[in-house]
Amino acid sequence: MRIVFFGTTTFGIPTLRLLHQNGFEIVAVVTTPPRPQGRGLKLTPSPVEIAARELNLKVLTPENPNSQDFVKILSQYTPDCGVVVAYGFILREPLLNLPRYGFINLHPSLLPRYRGAAPIPRQLMDGCTESGITVIRMDKGVDSGDILNQVRVEVDSEETAGELEMRLARLGADLTYTTLVEMKEGKLKSQPQNHSLATLAPKLTPADRIIDWRKSAQQIHNQIRALSPEPGAVTHFRSRELIILRSRLLNRKAEVAPGTIINETPGLVVATGTDLLELLSLKPAGKKVLTGKDFRNGYRPLTGEMLG
């Protein structure tokens, strides 16, 4: 089976490698063009492009994959199926109709819930205790196609977005492989999504990062792990930005104003709108990542000082 693979982020790499290792003919890898990154704004290829070149695969980097010119280029590779894993563009017709088996997409949620650009962070922000991975047959909508395969997983209460993403990426690689084998053998079954149950997972905004210490400890804890390791939940200390990467619920009632640093413990404990929350890992602007204890020892917050 001749596969054209569409992907950009590290989430797609396990699938790309597994399909390559198991004999699928990947005729081309389509990814976003190199983007300026870092202080020097050096043009940097996507993680999928780097992985594809390591595997000696053909790489295509169109600015617009739906353009007539690109569809014509891709048609020369005569793909049997398109596989999309965290590519970053919405694909349109006639591109979707090009492969004889169409396109399939790997999505990190239990569709029809959490359709959209940021399913993993949105699930953790909402405190979901269950997540999953879904392979769908792509249609003209956004994450709305028929379900081909789906796997459910439990979410640990301390699990960060980065940790859940790695876990789902590995599961997703296996599920995509299974789906393509079933497709090749003519055993694939599909089930329409129940669109009335659909929920959305829109792209993260700068406002999503700002911690409001008046919220409950549970809400803030979920926000922190949903944004870790990137882009990170944000607060301020002494007018400088502080990125919070990991926290722990203490289940002790806050007796002071939200955002107040508690000086009675060796770690960095902060009052929320309900209980106390311990900050385990954080990064001051322009500095390295610190533990909460190291932050206290280095910055020596005074009694009554606040975050926010």
C-alpha positions, 0 to 999 in steps of 0.5 A: 500500500502506497502511503502519503503521510501528513504530519508536523509535530512530534506526535506524528513521529511514532506513527511515521516510524512504525509504518516505515518499519512494517513495510508500508511504502511511504511515497512522500511525507508532507509537512509544514515549511521550515519556520523561524525559531529561537533568538536568531530566528533560524529557519528550522524544519518541523520534527516530522521533516527531521524524522522523515529525512532520517528515514530517507523519505521524500519530503514535501513542504507546501505553503498551501497543501490544498492548492491546485499546483500541490494536488497536481504534484501529489497526484504523481505519487499515486498514493493509495491512502493519506495518513494525517497525524497532527499536520496543522492544516485543514485538508479540502477537496479535491486533495481529500479525493486523491488517494483511492482509499481517501484519507485517515486521521489520528486524533487524540481524543474520544471523538466526537468529544474534543474536536479541534486543534488542542484536544489534549490540553482542553481535556486536562483543563476540564479535569477529564479522567478518561481520554483516548485515541481515534482513527477516522476517515476524513471528510470535509468537516473538522474531525467529523468523519466516520470512526474506524478505530478507537481506544480508551485510556484512563488519565492520571490526576497528576499527568501532564499534557506532555506525558499524555501526548507521548502515551497517546502517540505510541497507542496511536501509532499501533492503532493507525497500523492496525487500521491500515492493515484492516483497510488493506485486507478489506476488513475495515468497519466504520461508524458514523459519529454522533454529532449531537455529542460533539464538543470543541477543543479550540486553539490555546490563546494567551489568556488560557495561560494566565493563572487566576489564583481566585479559582479553586486549587483543582482548577489551577492544578488542571490548568498547570498540567494541561499546559506543561511542558509547553507553553506553560501556565503563567503568573508573576512574582515581583513583576516578572513572569513565572512559568509554572510547570507542575503542582500538587494538591494539598487539600488544606484550606487556604486562610489567606488571600488567593495568590499569597505565598505561605512561608510555613513550609520548605516548599513553595505553597500558594493560597488559591480561592479554595485550598493550598497548592504546592508548586513543584516545578517552575521557570522564572523568565530567562532562567532555568527550571527550578523546584519550588524549594530551590525557588524559595531558597533563591528568591526568599519571598517575604511573608505576605508576598503574592503571585499574580 
